[in-house]
């Protein structure tokens, strides 16, 4: 059901839209802290995207009656209002359609909702695409962060949590030690470079203008609601369609995976216990090679994976990225000292994730077929993918937003 007045002509489209998420499980983190009196109105940029929507859902439900959550998002190709549609009737939830690179959008949201806390997730994040259209990443990740900081400097906030990535550290050798927060930033791809540059702006504004900033660098987060251009949902959707898995390189590259519920807990912990001026790594203990990931996913779909030959029957090797970091490794002990802990073993999180994509992945974002192709090598194609926004998806998002109490559309 949708709140608000809905014209009869719009009802069928809205019902079609609603049916996608009505029966989906409500997913959030598990932590809860004593609400803080200085926190009232939290602006979460990129709130209709993957990780941010987990945080939006978690904070809206967990701190009902204490915090108002304003989800700020321009609804780019990888975002969808389905990710927060279950909150539409919540009195402490508001969706604001805006672009972080537009000063007028950001200032209007800050003033209209009297924002005192910002959690900045909005970013272009798909590394593959950054090789072909790095300007988009600079514009969103660097310019967008700069615009947001300028607006926050003018408006004033109690806390500014900037979401970065472990990729800013660059590659860590197999025998290398886990990196602490004071390690050098040595990004190796355009996406990571844009995130490192954004961090430099955050630190400069903290020192020059006393912006109360905290920086968070996390390992790879996975789980339900992640757009199927990332490896776990992408491979899940390929297997569901009886297609081969497109594996970069020889499959020995590793990543440390953190379930999204645990990530939401990490951000909740940092919001309430993190210290201004500090950086926090969010580290996972589950380091998985791409080949092992393929094998485990085959197992989840009941496909034989006992030997390498059996796994390779379902794998097609595709051209690797121009540069592909072999592994990342961060030391998350500083965050653990605040009480956070990783609770979801990878095998359990993967099972939950695969089950969700089996049920909802094919319809949650509309037609995702073009996202399931191997890493594209043609720069123009990557540019088109970044800017692709199917008309049907846009229409349904706008119709849905019209029905959400308090939702604001700009431009």
C-alpha positions in Angstrom: 0.0 0.0 0.0 1.1 3.6 -0.7 0.4 6.5 1.5 -0.9 9.7 0.1 -3.5 10.4 -2.6 -3.1 8.4 -5.7 -5.0 9.3 -8.9 -6.9 6.4 -10.5 -4.9 6.7 -13.7 -1.7 6.2 -11.7 -2.9 3.3 -9.6 -1.9 0.4 -11.9 1.6 1.6 -12.4 2.0 2.1 -8.7 0.7 -1.3 -7.9 3.1 -2.9 -10.3 5.9 -1.0 -8.7 4.8 -1.9 -5.1 4.5 -5.6 -5.9 8.2 -5.9 -6.3 9.0 -5.0 -2.7 5.9 -5.6 -0.7 6.8 -9.2 0.2 10.5 -8.7 0.5 12.1 -9.2 3.9 12.9 -6.0 5.8 16.7 -6.1 6.2 18.7 -4.0 8.6 21.6 -4.3 11.2 21.3 -5.4 14.8 23.0 -2.7 16.9 21.3 -0.1 19.0 23.0 2.6 21.1 21.7 5.2 23.5 20.3 8.0 21.2 22.4 11.2 21.3 20.7 14.5 22.1 22.8 16.4 19.5 21.6 14.1 16.7 18.1 14.8 15.4 18.0 15.1 11.6 20.4 12.8 9.6 21.0 13.4 5.9 22.2 10.2 4.2 23.5 10.8 0.7 23.1 8.0 -1.8 20.3 6.7 0.4 18.6 4.7 -2.3 21.7 2.9 -3.2 23.2 -0.3 -1.7 25.0 0.2 1.6 23.4 3.5 2.3 19.9 2.0 2.1 20.9 -0.6 4.7 21.9 2.3 7.0 18.7 4.2 6.1 16.5 1.3 7.0 18.5 0.5 10.1 18.5 4.0 11.6 14.9 4.7 10.7 13.6 1.7 12.4 16.1 1.4 15.3 15.9 5.1 16.3 12.2 5.7 15.6 11.1 8.6 17.8 14.6 9.9 18.2 16.1 10.5 14.7 14.6 11.8 11.5 16.3 10.2 8.4 16.5 12.1 5.2 17.5 9.9 2.2 19.1 12.1 -0.4 19.6 10.5 -3.8 19.5 11.5 -7.5 18.3 8.0 -8.5 21.1 7.1 -10.8 21.1 3.8 -12.7 22.1 1.7 -9.7 19.7 3.2 -7.2 16.0 2.4 -6.7 13.3 3.5 -4.4 12.5 -0.2 -3.9 15.4 -0.2 -1.4 13.6 2.1 1.0 10.0 1.7 -0.1 9.1 -0.2 3.1 9.8 3.0 5.1 7.4 5.2 3.1 4.8 5.3 6.0 7.4 5.9 8.7 7.0 9.4 10.1 10.7 9.8 10.7 11.7 9.0 7.1 11.8 11.4 4.1 13.2 10.9 0.6 14.7 13.9 -1.1 15.6 13.7 -4.8 18.7 15.7 -5.3 22.2 15.7 -6.8 25.3 16.2 -4.6 27.0 18.1 -7.4 24.2 20.7 -7.3 24.8 23.3 -4.6 21.2 24.4 -4.7 19.9 20.8 -4.1 22.2 20.2 -1.1 21.6 23.6 0.6 17.9 23.2 0.2 17.9 19.8 1.8 20.2 21.0 4.6 18.0 24.0 5.4 14.6 22.5 4.8 15.2 19.6 7.1 17.5 21.4 9.6 20.2 18.8 9.1 22.7 18.3 12.0 24.4 15.1 10.9 25.5 14.0 7.4 26.5 10.5 6.4 28.0 10.8 2.9 27.7 7.5 0.9 26.8 8.9 -2.6 29.4 7.9 -5.1 30.2 6.2 -8.4 31.7 2.9 -7.2 32.0 0.4 -10.0 35.8 0.1 -10.7 35.3 -1.5 -14.1 33.4 1.6 -15.4 36.0 4.0 -14.0 38.6 2.8 -16.5 36.4 3.9 -19.4 34.8 7.1 -18.1 36.9 8.4 -15.2 35.4 11.9 -15.5 32.1 10.7 -14.2 33.9 9.4 -11.1 35.8 12.7 -10.6 32.6 14.7 -10.9 30.5 12.6 -8.5 33.1 11.5 -6.0 35.4 14.5 -5.9 33.3 17.5 -7.1 30.2 16.1 -5.3 32.1 15.8 -2.0 33.5 19.3 -2.5 30.1 20.8 -3.1 28.7 18.9 0.0 31.6 20.2 2.2 31.0 23.8 1.0 27.3 23.5 1.9 28.0 21.9 5.2 30.6 24.7 6.0 27.8 27.3 5.4 25.0 25.4 7.1 26.9 23.8 10.1 26.5 20.3 11.3 27.4 18.3 14.5 29.0 15.4 12.6 30.1 14.6 9.0 30.8 10.9 8.3 32.5 10.4 5.0 32.4 7.0 3.5 35.5 6.0 1.6 37.0 2.6 0.7 39.8 0.2 1.4 40.9 0.7 -2.2 42.5 4.0 -1.4 45.4 2.1 0.2 46.1 0.3 -3.1 47.3 -3.3 -3.5 48.6 -5.3 -0.5 51.0 -8.2 -1.3 50.1 -11.7 -0.2 52.7 -11.6 2.6 51.9 -7.9 3.5 50.6 -6.9 6.8 47.1 -5.6 7.3 47.1 -1.9 6.9 46.2 0.5 9.7 44.5 3.8 9.2 47.7 5.8 9.1 49.0 3.8 6.1 49.9 5.7 2.9 47.2 6.2 0.3 48.4 4.6 -3.0 45.3 4.1 -5.2 45.8 2.2 -8.5 42.6 2.8 -10.4 40.5 5.9 -11.3 37.8 5.0 -8.8 40.2 4.6 -5.9 42.0 7.8 -6.9 38.7 9.7 -6.9 37.9 8.4 -3.4 41.4 9.3 -2.1 41.0 12.8 -3.6 37.7 13.2 -1.9 39.3 12.2 1.4 41.9 15.0 0.9 39.1 17.5 0.6 37.4 16.2 3.8 40.6 16.4 5.7 41.4 19.9 4.4 37.9 21.2 5.4 38.3 19.6 8.8 41.5 21.4 9.4 40.7 24.7 7.7 37.0 25.1 8.6 36.6 22.7 11.6 34.1 20.4 9.7 33.5 17.7 12.3 34.5 14.9 10.0 35.0 11.1 10.4 36.3 9.0 7.6 35.4 5.3 7.1 37.2 2.8 4.9 35.5 -0.5 4.5 36.3 -3.9 2.9 34.0 -5.1 0.1 30.4 -5.1 1.3 27.9 -7.6 -0.2 24.3 -8.6 0.4 20.8 -8.1 -0.8 20.0 -4.8 -2.5 23.4 -4.6 -4.2 23.1 -3.6 -7.9 24.0 -6.6 -10.1 27.1 -5.1 -11.7 29.1 -6.2 -8.6 30.5 -9.7 -8.6 28.3 -11.6 -6.1 24.9 -10.4 -7.3 26.1 -10.5 -10.9 27.3 -14.1 -10.7 24.1 -15.1 -8.8 22.0 -13.7 -11.6 24.1 -15.4 -14.3 23.7 -18.8 -12.6 20.0 -18.2 -12.3 19.9 -17.7 -16.0 22.1 -20.8 -16.7 24.9 -18.7 -18.0 28.6 -19.0 -17.5 30.5 -16.9 -14.9 32.8 -14.3 -16.4 36.0 -14.5 -14.4 38.7 -11.8 -14.5 42.2 -13.1 -15.0 43.2 -16.4 -13.4 40.8 -16.3 -10.4 43.5 -15.9 -7.8 42.6 -12.3 -6.9 41.1 -12.1 -3.4 38.8 -9.7 -1.6 37.6 -9.5 2.0 33.8 -9.6 2.1 31.6 -8.0 4.8 27.9 -8.7 5.0 25.8 -5.6 4.6 24.1 -6.1 8.0 27.5 -6.0 9.7 28.4 -2.9 7.7 25.2 -1.2 8.9 26.2 -2.0 12.4 29.7 -0.6 11.8 28.2 2.8 10.6 25.8 2.8 13.5 28.7 2.2 15.9 30.8 5.0 14.3 27.8 7.4 14.3 27.4 7.0 18.1 30.9 6.2 19.3 33.3 7.4 16.6 35.5 10.3 17.4 35.6 13.4 15.2 38.9 13.7 13.3 39.5 10.0 13.3 39.6 7.4 10.5 38.1 3.9 11.0 38.8 0.8 8.9 35.9 -1.7 8.7 37.7 -5.0 8.2 36.4 -8.5 7.5 38.0 -11.8 8.4 36.6 -13.5 5.3 39.2 -13.3 2.5 37.9 -15.2 -0.6 39.6 -15.7 -4.0 37.5 -15.2 -7.1 37.8 -18.8 -8.0 36.6 -19.9 -4.6 33.7 -17.5 -4.9 32.7 -19.1 -8.2 32.9 -22.5 -6.5 30.8 -21.5 -3.5 28.2 -19.9 -5.7 27.9 -23.0 -7.8 27.3 -25.0 -4.6 24.5 -22.6 -3.6 22.8 -23.4 -6.9 23.3 -27.2 -6.5 25.9 -27.4 -9.2 28.8 -29.8 -8.8 31.9 -28.0 -7.7 34.1 -30.8 -6.2 37.0 -30.3 -8.6 38.5 -27.4 -10.6 37.5 -29.0 -13.8 33.8 -29.1 -12.6 34.0 -25.4 -11.7 35.7 -24.4 -14.9 32.8 -25.9 -16.9 30.8 -23.0 -15.7 33.4 -20.3 -16.1 34.5 -18.2 -19.0 37.8 -16.2 -18.7 37.4 -12.6 -19.8 39.9 -9.8 -20.3 41.1 -8.4 -17.0 41.0 -4.8 -16.0 43.9 -2.6 -17.1 45.1 -3.0 -13.6 43.5 -5.3 -11.0 44.8 -5.1 -7.4 45.5 -8.7 -6.3 44.2 -8.1 -2.8 43.3 -5.5 -0.2 43.9 -6.0 3.6 43.0 -3.6 6.4 43.3 -3.8 10.1 40.0 -3.1 11.7 41.0 -3.4 15.4 40.4 0.4 16.0 36.7 0.0 15.2 36.5 -3.2 17.3 37.7 -1.2 20.3 34.4 0.7 20.0 32.5 -2.6 20.4 31.8 -3.5 16.8 32.2 -7.0 15.6 31.7 -9.0 12.4 28.8 -11.3 13.1 27.9 -12.9 9.8 30.1 -15.7 8.5 30.6 -15.5 4.7 28.9 -18.8 4.0 25.8 -17.7 5.9 25.8 -14.3 4.3 26.2 -15.8 0.8 23.3 -18.1 1.3 21.0 -15.2 2.4 22.2 -13.1 -0.5 21.7 -15.8 -3.2 18.3 -16.6 -1.8 17.3 -12.9 -2.1 18.5 -12.6 -5.7 16.7 -15.7 -6.7 13.5 -14.2 -5.5 13.9 -10.5 -6.3 17.0 -9.9 -8.4 15.3 -10.2 -11.8 12.8 -7.4 -11.1 14.1 -5.2 -8.4 15.9 -2.8 -10.8 14.0 -3.6 -14.0 15.8 -5.2 -16.9 19.5 -5.7 -15.9 20.5 -7.9 -18.8 23.1 -5.4 -20.1 24.8 -5.4 -16.7 25.6 -9.1 -16.8 28.1 -8.9 -19.6 31.9 -9.3 -18.9 34.0 -6.2 -18.2 33.6 -4.0 -21.3 36.8 -2.8 -23.0 35.3 -0.1 -25.1 35.3 3.3 -23.4 32.2 4.6 -25.2 30.2 1.6 -24.1 31.2 2.2 -20.5 30.1 5.8 -20.8 26.7 4.7 -22.1 26.4 2.2 -19.2 27.1 4.8 -16.6 24.5 7.2 -18.0 21.9 4.6 -19.0 18.5 5.2 -17.2 15.6 3.2 -18.7 12.6 5.3 -19.2 10.3 2.8 -17.6 12.4 2.7 -14.4 12.5 6.5 -14.2 8.7 6.8 -14.7 8.0 4.3 -12.0 10.5 5.9 -9.6 8.9 9.3 -10.1 5.4 7.9 -9.7 6.4 6.2 -6.5 8.0 9.3 -5.2 4.8 11.3 -5.9 3.1 9.0 -3.4 5.6 9.2 -0.6 4.7 11.8 2.1 7.3 14.5 2.4 9.3 13.4 -0.6 11.0 16.3 -2.5 11.8 16.4 -6.2 14.2 18.9 -7.6 14.7 20.0 -11.2 
